[in-house]
Amino acid sequence: MKFWILLFSLLLVMDSAFAVSKKKPIKKQSNPIPNRLIDYNGFQKIVVESSEERENKRLTEDKFLEMMAEDQTVLLDARSENRYQLRHIKGAFNLPFTEFTEDSLAKLIPNKDTKILIYCNNNFEGSPESFAAKAPAASLNLSTYTSLKAYGYKNVYELGPLLDIQKTKIPFEGKELEK
């Protein structure tokens, strides 16, 4: 049985490689525009290196709740302040993704070994104003995870499933609930 699984996997990889080789190669810019503060290759490296690790750190609702209760765990909401004010997971700290810098992250999470839990718009449905869904490939969890890794944070976990805000066990707070 293992032989057939390995053979099938090898055929899939070969098929993918063939499909990629048929694509027209991207022409490199003859005169690259220098900017030492933008590193696309570094970004790609983090995405590739952390893809398997990230998948293993996606949590079920119950595991997320369990880890929320652990001491020294930071629950980070990287959505806009406006959406955070409307509804967020109880106990979450808000640092909008657009505000991520070495200093702002260090103020909130000084120890890079701290366990960090993240969630985003694409984890909840049933409240389109506070949890407006993004395109799946633009999910804020993906950007947040990658950026935290780029800043050197090692223990980043994310809520995995899509949950209905009316059925989830995860507690919320915010202006939407005050109505």
Backbone as a chain_set.jsonl record, in Angstrom:
{"seq": "MKFWILLFSLLLVMDSAFAVSKKKPIKKQSNPIPNRLIDYNGFQKIVVESSEERENKRLTEDKFLEMMAEDQTVLLDARSENRYQLRHIKGAFNLPFTEFTEDSLAKLIPNKDTKILIYCNNNFEGSPESFAAKAPAASLNLSTYTSLKAYGYKNVYELGPLLDIQKTKIPFEGKELEK", "coords": {"N": [[0.827, -1.194, 0.0], [1.935, 1.254, 0.836], [3.798, 1.607, -1.192], [2.169, 2.217, -3.429], [1.013, 4.605, -2.614], [3.298, 6.219, -2.409], [4.122, 6.131, -5.105], [1.917, 7.328, -6.374], [2.062, 9.884, -5.178], [4.538, 10.745, -6.183], [3.946, 10.84, -8.928], [2.058, 12.928, -8.899], [3.674, 15.088, -8.11], [5.462, 15.16, -10.259], [3.669, 15.75, -12.327], [2.81, 18.282, -11.529], [5.241, 19.666, -11.7], [5.688, 19.498, -14.452], [3.505, 20.981, -15.398], [4.137, 23.5, -14.38], [6.516, 23.952, -15.779], [5.57, 24.408, -18.34], [4.502, 26.899, -18.295], [4.863, 30.311, -19.25], [7.983, 31.75, -18.722], [8.707, 34.194, -16.199], [9.863, 37.31, -17.015], [12.808, 38.716, -15.896], [13.397, 41.882, -14.433], [15.419, 44.166, -16.118], [16.809, 46.314, -15.035], [16.729, 46.28, -11.885], [14.796, 47.892, -9.363], [16.198, 49.316, -6.653], [15.542, 48.774, -3.165], [16.166, 48.64, 0.018], [14.454, 48.118, 2.076], [12.461, 46.441, 1.278], [11.893, 43.102, 0.744], [11.206, 40.764, -1.216], [12.065, 38.181, -1.874], [12.887, 37.257, 0.633], [10.408, 37.246, 1.925], [9.06, 35.28, 0.399], [10.643, 33.095, 1.085], [10.093, 32.786, 3.844], [7.37, 32.128, 3.695], [7.445, 29.673, 2.276], [9.149, 28.107, 3.933], [7.68, 28.03, 6.3], [5.253, 26.847, 5.731], [4.435, 24.11, 6.161], [4.802, 23.946, 8.92], [2.986, 25.926, 9.771], [0.535, 24.794, 9.04], [0.406, 22.707, 10.856], [-0.004, 24.144, 13.13], [-2.512, 25.136, 13.157], [-5.541, 25.444, 14.797], [-8.247, 23.601, 16.298], [-11.54, 24.627, 17.312], [-11.992, 23.89, 20.038], [-9.35, 23.343, 20.953], [-8.214, 25.848, 20.567], [-9.674, 27.385, 22.431], [-8.799, 26.108, 24.766], [-6.045, 26.764, 24.734], [-6.267, 29.526, 24.903], [-6.827, 29.896, 27.565], [-4.465, 29.421, 28.859], [-1.716, 30.563, 30.842], [0.371, 33.383, 30.103], [-0.15, 33.471, 27.395], [-0.784, 35.219, 24.422], [-3.511, 36.666, 22.898], [-4.076, 37.709, 19.784], [-5.529, 40.144, 17.775], [-5.497, 41.162, 14.62], [-7.031, 42.698, 12.997], [-8.675, 45.66, 11.67], [-8.987, 48.54, 13.825], [-11.583, 49.507, 13.982], [-13.243, 47.289, 13.229], [-12.466, 45.532, 15.233], [-13.427, 46.93, 17.498], [-16.162, 46.633, 17.078], [-16.687, 43.828, 17.329], [-14.951, 41.32, 18.967], [-12.84, 38.574, 20.017], [-13.159, 37.799, 23.368], [-10.833, 39.208, 25.556], [-8.838, 39.574, 23.691], [-6.047, 41.296, 22.277], [-5.69, 44.216, 20.353], [-3.856, 44.894, 17.545], [-3.609, 46.376, 14.728], [-2.867, 44.934, 11.553], [-1.664, 46.654, 9.731], [-0.233, 48.25, 11.399], [1.924, 46.842, 12.319], [5.139, 46.835, 13.453], [8.591, 46.557, 14.379], [8.864, 47.82, 16.88], [6.136, 48.276, 17.752], [5.154, 45.668, 17.95], [6.951, 44.624, 19.83], [6.271, 46.087, 22.096], [3.766, 45.065, 22.711], [4.218, 42.293, 22.707], [6.82, 41.373, 24.12], [8.569, 39.14, 24.452], [9.852, 36.895, 22.233], [9.366, 34.214, 22.27], [6.881, 33.856, 23.251], [3.646, 32.39, 23.4], [1.417, 32.867, 20.834], [-1.841, 33.498, 19.807], [-3.813, 33.693, 16.933], [-6.478, 35.085, 14.946], [-8.933, 35.759, 12.368], [-10.956, 37.729, 10.051], [-11.914, 35.743, 8.36], [-12.441, 33.574, 9.946], [-14.902, 33.625, 11.092], [-18.415, 33.646, 10.587], [-21.593, 35.215, 9.994], [-21.683, 37.712, 10.985], [-21.328, 40.082, 9.126], [-20.453, 42.725, 9.199], [-18.599, 43.114, 11.336], [-16.938, 40.943, 10.922], [-15.978, 40.869, 8.122], [-15.647, 38.947, 5.32], [-12.666, 38.09, 3.589], [-10.988, 37.576, 0.431], [-10.113, 34.167, 0.02], [-7.298, 33.643, -0.432], [-6.276, 35.987, 0.469], [-6.64, 36.078, 3.126], [-6.438, 37.369, 6.379], [-5.169, 35.911, 8.4], [-3.105, 34.558, 7.071], [-1.27, 36.568, 6.245], [-0.723, 37.729, 8.733], [0.42, 35.601, 10.192], [2.728, 35.075, 8.64], [4.056, 37.56, 8.827], [4.516, 37.78, 11.609], [6.3, 35.667, 11.888], [8.378, 36.713, 10.339], [9.211, 38.767, 11.965], [10.386, 37.341, 13.936], [8.939, 35.855, 15.815], [8.165, 32.818, 17.379], [6.218, 30.994, 18.275], [3.505, 30.815, 17.048], [0.098, 30.413, 16.663], [-2.956, 29.557, 15.008], [-6.492, 30.076, 14.756], [-8.301, 27.607, 13.193], [-10.844, 26.685, 11.886], [-13.883, 27.764, 10.108], [-16.274, 29.467, 11.778], [-19.612, 29.808, 13.008], [-20.871, 32.721, 14.385], [-23.041, 32.613, 16.069], [-23.113, 30.031, 17.006], [-20.658, 29.245, 17.991], [-18.4, 28.37, 20.685], [-16.63, 30.176, 21.515], [-16.033, 33.119, 23.311], [-17.275, 36.453, 22.841], [-16.832, 40.057, 22.762], [-17.779, 43.543, 22.559], [-19.044, 46.434, 20.692], [-21.141, 45.604, 18.996], [-22.429, 43.659, 20.462], [-23.556, 45.055, 22.469], [-25.825, 46.195, 21.574]], "CA": [[0.0, 0.0, 0.0], [2.833, 2.419, 0.894], [4.387, 1.761, -2.516], [1.214, 2.885, -4.311], [0.888, 5.989, -2.137], [4.522, 6.908, -2.837], [4.079, 6.256, -6.554], [0.9, 8.34, -6.688], [2.618, 11.183, -4.778], [5.586, 11.082, -7.144], [3.279, 11.227, -10.173], [1.478, 14.257, -8.698], [4.772, 16.061, -8.118], [5.96, 15.251, -11.632], [2.641, 16.435, -13.103], [2.882, 19.697, -11.144], [6.47, 20.226, -12.259], [5.481, 19.628, -15.881], [2.572, 22.1, -15.596], [4.883, 24.734, -14.122], [7.511, 24.153, -16.83], [4.887, 24.847, -19.546], [4.152, 28.308, -18.17], [5.834, 31.247, -19.791], [8.809, 32.255, -17.623], [8.608, 35.618, -15.896], [11.067, 38.01, -17.425], [13.376, 39.542, -14.829], [13.6, 43.288, -14.767], [16.826, 44.357, -16.467], [17.363, 47.261, -14.059], [15.894, 46.22, -10.696], [14.704, 49.134, -8.587], [16.648, 48.954, -5.309], [14.89, 49.255, -1.951], [16.646, 47.729, 1.054], [13.387, 47.863, 3.042], [11.51, 45.502, 0.696], [12.604, 41.863, 0.436], [10.238, 39.787, -1.697], [12.669, 36.855, -1.763], [12.805, 36.892, 2.047], [9.003, 36.948, 2.165], [8.792, 33.969, -0.204], [11.363, 32.092, 1.874], [9.325, 32.559, 5.071], [6.134, 31.429, 3.327], [7.774, 28.291, 1.927], [9.696, 27.412, 5.095], [6.729, 27.88, 7.394], [3.956, 26.33, 5.28], [4.092, 22.875, 6.862], [4.697, 24.301, 10.341], [1.732, 26.671, 9.953], [-0.591, 23.854, 8.963], [0.394, 21.958, 12.117], [-0.339, 25.057, 14.23], [-3.902, 25.565, 13.009], [-6.209, 24.808, 15.922], [-9.689, 23.435, 16.35], [-12.186, 25.552, 18.249], [-11.738, 23.454, 21.416], [-7.923, 23.532, 21.28], [-8.019, 27.302, 20.644], [-10.215, 27.775, 23.743], [-7.888, 25.561, 25.781], [-4.809, 27.552, 24.737], [-6.608, 30.878, 25.356], [-6.854, 29.89, 29.031], [-3.113, 29.227, 29.385], [-0.982, 31.766, 31.242], [1.425, 33.899, 29.224], [-0.561, 33.387, 25.995], [-1.33, 36.477, 23.902], [-4.521, 36.531, 21.86], [-3.842, 38.881, 18.938], [-6.487, 40.465, 16.727], [-4.78, 42.073, 13.723], [-7.983, 43.396, 12.145], [-8.729, 47.1, 11.894], [-9.516, 48.916, 15.139], [-13.027, 49.634, 13.851], [-13.852, 45.946, 13.285], [-12.179, 45.029, 16.589], [-14.363, 47.577, 18.43], [-17.495, 46.076, 16.86], [-16.757, 42.49, 17.929], [-13.685, 40.585, 19.008], [-12.791, 37.521, 21.018], [-12.932, 38.364, 24.703], [-9.449, 39.126, 26.013], [-7.882, 39.788, 22.596], [-5.387, 42.587, 22.111], [-5.764, 44.657, 18.97], [-2.76, 45.586, 16.886], [-3.913, 46.203, 13.311], [-1.771, 44.446, 10.726], [-0.989, 47.806, 9.125], [0.581, 48.891, 12.437], [3.019, 45.961, 12.732], [6.531, 47.253, 13.345], [9.401, 45.933, 15.432], [8.543, 48.465, 18.161], [4.753, 48.053, 18.195], [5.044, 44.265, 18.351], [7.73, 44.432, 21.06], [5.504, 46.655, 23.218], [2.678, 44.15, 23.031], [4.742, 40.932, 22.917], [8.275, 41.555, 24.195], [9.296, 37.88, 24.366], [9.566, 36.26, 20.939], [8.973, 32.826, 22.512], [5.517, 33.871, 23.768], [2.63, 31.712, 22.596], [0.512, 33.859, 20.255], [-2.99, 32.956, 19.096], [-4.366, 34.668, 15.999], [-7.708, 34.77, 14.217], [-9.2, 36.842, 11.425], [-12.301, 37.842, 9.494], [-12.313, 34.517, 7.682], [-12.73, 32.523, 10.908], [-16.259, 33.754, 11.625], [-19.481, 34.101, 9.711], [-22.802, 35.582, 10.717], [-21.554, 39.114, 11.355], [-20.557, 40.615, 7.996], [-19.871, 44.037, 9.472], [-17.394, 42.986, 12.152], [-16.08, 39.909, 10.341], [-16.15, 40.908, 6.668], [-14.768, 37.94, 4.72], [-11.709, 38.478, 2.557], [-10.705, 36.498, -0.519], [-9.377, 33.146, 0.764], [-5.836, 33.798, -0.531], [-5.917, 37.25, 1.123], [-7.038, 35.961, 4.526], [-5.515, 38.074, 7.272], [-4.349, 34.935, 9.124], [-1.911, 34.235, 6.286], [-0.343, 37.702, 6.344], [-0.327, 37.906, 10.135], [1.337, 34.514, 10.528], [3.991, 35.299, 7.931], [4.732, 38.734, 9.388], [5.025, 37.457, 12.942], [7.51, 34.862, 11.674], [9.419, 37.62, 9.832], [9.694, 39.534, 13.123], [11.103, 36.432, 14.83], [8.084, 35.156, 16.783], [8.319, 31.391, 17.096], [5.096, 30.168, 18.726], [2.287, 31.416, 16.521], [-0.959, 29.444, 16.384], [-4.125, 30.251, 14.48], [-7.779, 29.41, 14.741], [-8.412, 27.005, 11.876], [-12.125, 26.549, 11.183], [-14.849, 28.839, 9.912], [-17.282, 29.255, 12.818], [-20.786, 30.672, 13.049], [-20.799, 33.476, 15.644], [-24.184, 32.24, 16.919], [-22.961, 28.653, 17.486], [-19.327, 29.002, 18.556], [-18.197, 28.432, 22.14], [-15.665, 31.256, 21.756], [-16.755, 34.302, 23.8], [-17.014, 37.732, 22.192], [-17.233, 41.31, 23.377], [-17.716, 44.643, 21.616], [-20.211, 47.276, 20.505], [-22.225, 44.852, 18.358], [-23.127, 42.892, 21.469], [-24.205, 45.995, 23.374], [-27.089, 46.647, 20.957]], "C": [[0.874, 1.263, 0.0], [3.443, 2.7, -0.473], [3.463, 2.561, -3.425], [1.018, 4.342, -3.901], [2.097, 6.804, -2.579], [4.523, 7.143, -4.344], [3.088, 7.342, -6.97], [1.422, 9.74, -6.35], [3.678, 11.654, -5.762], [4.972, 11.539, -8.467], [2.647, 12.61, -10.055], [2.543, 15.348, -8.751], [5.3, 16.253, -9.534], [4.968, 16.008, -12.516], [2.661, 17.929, -12.806], [4.11, 20.367, -11.743], [6.33, 20.44, -13.759], [4.57, 20.821, -16.183], [3.283, 23.432, -15.393], [5.866, 25.015, -15.252], [6.877, 24.647, -18.127], [4.516, 26.327, -19.485], [5.263, 29.171, -18.737], [6.66, 31.817, -18.634], [8.64, 33.772, -17.445], [9.94, 36.277, -16.225], [11.554, 38.886, -16.274], [13.61, 40.951, -15.337], [15.092, 43.52, -15.013], [17.52, 45.315, -15.501], [16.485, 47.245, -12.816], [15.929, 47.55, -9.929], [15.076, 48.802, -7.145], [15.779, 49.58, -4.202], [15.243, 48.266, -0.852], [15.579, 47.41, 2.095], [12.275, 46.965, 2.489], [12.286, 44.272, 0.246], [11.601, 40.774, 0.047], [10.787, 38.365, -1.58], [12.63, 36.358, -0.319], [11.385, 36.511, 2.441], [8.66, 35.553, 1.637], [9.435, 32.848, 0.616], [10.588, 31.763, 3.155], [8.055, 31.772, 4.768], [6.423, 29.954, 3.062], [8.236, 27.522, 3.16], [8.654, 27.167, 6.179], [5.408, 27.235, 6.989], [3.543, 25.055, 6.019], [3.91, 23.148, 8.357], [3.364, 24.989, 10.623], [0.543, 25.718, 9.954], [-0.712, 23.05, 10.251], [0.033, 22.825, 13.319], [-1.714, 25.696, 14.052], [-4.712, 24.759, 14.016], [-7.711, 24.663, 15.721], [-10.254, 24.46, 17.332], [-11.867, 25.167, 19.697], [-10.284, 23.662, 21.831], [-7.605, 25.021, 21.414], [-8.496, 27.812, 22.005], [-9.303, 27.314, 24.872], [-6.619, 26.412, 25.884], [-5.064, 28.994, 25.171], [-6.51, 30.985, 26.879], [-5.467, 29.736, 29.654], [-2.468, 30.568, 29.745], [0.067, 32.119, 30.198], [1.094, 33.752, 27.737], [-1.169, 34.721, 25.584], [-2.297, 36.154, 22.773], [-4.484, 37.815, 21.042], [-4.889, 38.989, 17.842], [-5.833, 41.525, 15.854], [-5.721, 42.786, 12.75], [-7.952, 44.89, 12.451], [-9.325, 47.385, 13.27], [-11.038, 49.013, 15.102], [-13.726, 48.274, 13.956], [-13.638, 45.317, 14.661], [-13.179, 45.623, 17.584], [-15.77, 47.006, 18.295], [-17.657, 44.716, 17.553], [-15.377, 41.85, 17.846], [-13.776, 39.491, 20.067], [-12.417, 38.169, 22.349], [-11.483, 38.124, 25.14], [-8.407, 39.377, 24.937], [-7.305, 41.197, 22.644], [-5.459, 42.949, 20.632], [-4.496, 45.383, 18.575], [-3.004, 45.375, 15.398], [-2.674, 45.823, 12.505], [-0.974, 45.599, 10.12], [-0.094, 48.537, 10.12], [1.738, 48.021, 12.915], [4.357, 46.628, 12.43], [7.292, 46.513, 14.436], [9.011, 46.494, 16.8], [7.133, 48.167, 18.646], [4.549, 46.603, 18.64], [5.777, 44.02, 19.67], [7.009, 45.01, 22.283], [4.41, 45.696, 23.666], [3.199, 42.765, 23.424], [6.268, 41.002, 22.975], [9.097, 40.276, 24.028], [8.895, 37.138, 23.095], [9.239, 34.769, 21.065], [7.546, 32.723, 23.049], [4.585, 33.118, 22.82], [1.624, 32.775, 22.157], [-0.592, 33.123, 19.502], [-3.54, 34.04, 18.186], [-5.666, 34.147, 15.395], [-7.976, 35.934, 13.29], [-10.652, 36.836, 10.973], [-12.801, 36.508, 8.951], [-12.5, 33.333, 8.633], [-14.178, 32.543, 11.381], [-17.222, 34.218, 10.543], [-20.712, 34.399, 10.557], [-22.773, 37.008, 11.223], [-20.715, 39.806, 10.288], [-19.95, 41.991, 8.235], [-18.578, 43.907, 10.287], [-16.419, 41.946, 11.612], [-16.328, 39.818, 8.841], [-15.141, 39.958, 6.026], [-13.888, 38.549, 3.637], [-11.595, 37.323, 1.562], [-9.856, 35.456, 0.217], [-7.851, 33.302, 0.717], [-5.351, 35.096, 0.11], [-6.312, 37.245, 2.596], [-5.981, 36.595, 5.424], [-4.66, 37.118, 8.088], [-3.039, 34.652, 8.391], [-0.86, 35.329, 6.416], [0.176, 37.873, 7.763], [0.69, 36.851, 10.531], [2.716, 34.77, 9.917], [4.757, 36.476, 8.527], [5.288, 38.464, 10.779], [6.282, 36.604, 12.841], [8.669, 35.756, 11.201], [10.026, 38.454, 10.97], [10.324, 38.641, 14.189], [10.256, 35.719, 15.871], [7.988, 33.682, 16.388], [7.081, 30.544, 17.379], [3.76, 30.784, 18.333], [1.314, 30.295, 16.149], [-2.169, 30.206, 15.866], [-5.376, 29.395, 14.597], [-7.988, 28.882, 13.328], [-9.768, 27.099, 11.211], [-12.872, 27.859, 10.956], [-16.005, 28.543, 10.861], [-18.423, 30.257, 12.71], [-20.779, 31.394, 14.392], [-21.944, 33.134, 16.597], [-23.996, 30.858, 17.558], [-21.626, 28.377, 18.172], [-19.331, 29.089, 20.082], [-17.255, 29.572, 22.511], [-16.424, 32.511, 22.188], [-16.305, 35.579, 23.094], [-17.368, 38.888, 23.115], [-17.123, 42.381, 22.316], [-19.052, 45.331, 21.447], [-21.397, 46.549, 19.89], [-23.07, 44.095, 19.385], [-23.892, 43.776, 22.461], [-25.559, 46.446, 22.844], [-28.264, 45.846, 21.464]], "O": [[0.603, 2.216, -0.73], [3.595, 3.853, -0.875], [3.91, 3.478, -4.114], [0.874, 5.214, -4.758], [1.959, 7.929, -3.058], [4.882, 8.225, -4.807], [3.395, 8.175, -7.823], [1.249, 10.674, -7.133], [3.712, 12.828, -6.132], [5.429, 12.517, -9.06], [2.691, 13.389, -11.008], [2.339, 16.399, -9.359], [5.556, 17.38, -9.958], [5.371, 16.813, -13.355], [2.545, 18.749, -13.717], [4.036, 21.493, -12.234], [6.798, 21.449, -14.286], [4.831, 21.583, -17.114], [3.059, 24.382, -16.143], [6.042, 26.167, -15.651], [7.57, 25.251, -18.947], [4.244, 26.94, -20.517], [6.439, 28.81, -18.707], [6.091, 32.317, -17.664], [8.456, 34.515, -18.409], [10.998, 35.846, -15.766], [10.798, 39.701, -15.743], [13.966, 41.178, -16.493], [15.929, 43.115, -14.206], [18.697, 45.136, -15.188], [15.594, 48.083, -12.68], [16.956, 48.227, -9.865], [14.34, 48.076, -6.477], [15.35, 50.731, -4.289], [14.681, 47.172, -0.797], [15.778, 46.516, 2.919], [11.262, 46.753, 3.155], [13.226, 44.38, -0.541], [11.199, 39.964, 0.882], [10.05, 37.444, -1.226], [12.373, 35.18, -0.072], [11.18, 35.566, 3.203], [8.048, 34.748, 2.339], [8.84, 31.788, 0.811], [10.444, 30.593, 3.509], [7.705, 30.85, 5.505], [5.718, 29.083, 3.571], [7.77, 26.41, 3.408], [8.749, 26.179, 6.907], [4.521, 27.09, 7.829], [2.398, 24.947, 6.458], [2.977, 22.64, 8.979], [2.693, 24.669, 11.603], [-0.352, 25.837, 10.791], [-1.822, 22.746, 10.688], [-0.21, 22.304, 14.408], [-2.04, 26.678, 14.718], [-4.587, 23.536, 14.084], [-8.354, 25.484, 15.068], [-9.509, 25.08, 18.091], [-11.509, 26.031, 20.497], [-10.018, 24.11, 22.947], [-6.818, 25.413, 22.276], [-7.796, 28.587, 22.657], [-9.067, 28.055, 25.827], [-6.172, 26.74, 26.983], [-4.178, 29.627, 25.745], [-6.154, 32.034, 27.415], [-5.317, 29.906, 30.864], [-2.647, 31.568, 29.05], [0.583, 31.246, 29.499], [1.984, 33.897, 26.9], [-1.979, 35.288, 26.316], [-1.95, 35.459, 21.818], [-4.821, 38.887, 21.546], [-5.109, 38.049, 17.079], [-5.634, 42.658, 16.293], [-5.267, 43.407, 11.789], [-7.279, 45.325, 13.386], [-10.075, 46.573, 13.811], [-11.71, 48.648, 16.066], [-14.698, 48.134, 14.698], [-14.526, 44.648, 15.189], [-13.719, 44.901, 18.422], [-16.494, 46.904, 19.285], [-18.632, 44.483, 18.266], [-14.732, 41.844, 16.797], [-14.679, 39.491, 20.903], [-11.488, 38.972, 22.434], [-10.98, 37.001, 25.101], [-7.212, 39.391, 25.23], [-7.986, 42.156, 23.006], [-5.307, 42.088, 19.766], [-4.112, 46.372, 19.201], [-2.653, 44.328, 14.853], [-1.579, 46.33, 12.747], [0.25, 45.523, 10.011], [0.723, 49.365, 9.717], [2.465, 48.417, 13.826], [4.658, 46.944, 11.279], [6.684, 45.908, 15.319], [8.848, 45.743, 17.762], [6.938, 47.84, 19.816], [3.84, 46.35, 19.614], [5.282, 43.292, 20.53], [7.13, 44.472, 23.384], [4.161, 45.539, 24.861], [2.688, 42.142, 24.355], [6.937, 40.72, 21.98], [10.213, 40.328, 23.511], [7.727, 36.796, 22.912], [8.876, 34.131, 20.077], [7.052, 31.619, 23.279], [4.72, 33.2, 21.6], [1.055, 33.489, 22.983], [-0.328, 32.249, 18.676], [-3.716, 35.181, 18.615], [-5.915, 32.943, 15.341], [-7.334, 36.979, 13.396], [-11.466, 36.044, 11.448], [-13.983, 36.187, 9.073], [-12.697, 32.205, 8.178], [-14.637, 31.586, 12.004], [-16.895, 35.058, 9.705], [-20.855, 33.907, 11.677], [-23.74, 37.469, 11.829], [-19.536, 40.087, 10.505], [-19.017, 42.38, 7.532], [-17.572, 44.531, 9.95], [-15.211, 42.055, 11.823], [-16.83, 38.807, 8.349], [-13.931, 40.139, 6.167], [-14.321, 39.411, 2.873], [-12.06, 36.217, 1.835], [-8.959, 35.832, 0.972], [-7.184, 33.109, 1.734], [-4.147, 35.289, 0.278], [-6.319, 38.293, 3.241], [-4.782, 36.378, 5.244], [-3.532, 37.462, 8.442], [-1.987, 34.522, 9.017], [0.31, 35.042, 6.669], [1.362, 38.128, 7.975], [1.711, 37.17, 11.139], [3.737, 34.69, 10.601], [5.971, 36.398, 8.712], [6.406, 38.873, 11.092], [7.224, 36.788, 13.612], [9.81, 35.567, 11.624], [11.206, 38.8, 10.934], [10.751, 39.133, 15.234], [10.806, 35.038, 16.736], [7.761, 33.346, 15.226], [6.915, 29.481, 16.781], [2.986, 31.218, 19.186], [1.659, 29.363, 15.423], [-2.388, 31.36, 16.235], [-5.324, 28.167, 14.545], [-7.865, 29.637, 12.363], [-9.851, 27.552, 10.07], [-12.544, 28.9, 11.525], [-16.641, 27.494, 10.763], [-18.211, 31.419, 12.361], [-20.689, 30.747, 15.435], [-21.827, 33.344, 17.804], [-24.655, 30.548, 18.551], [-21.487, 27.37, 18.865], [-20.151, 29.784, 20.683], [-17.101, 29.896, 23.688], [-17.361, 32.928, 21.507], [-15.126, 35.762, 22.791], [-18.09, 38.732, 24.1], [-16.467, 42.185, 21.293], [-20.067, 44.884, 21.981], [-22.544, 46.846, 20.225], [-24.273, 43.915, 19.199], [-24.759, 43.301, 23.194], [-26.356, 47.018, 23.588], [-29.399, 46.089, 21.055]]}, "num_chains": 1, "name": "protein.A"}
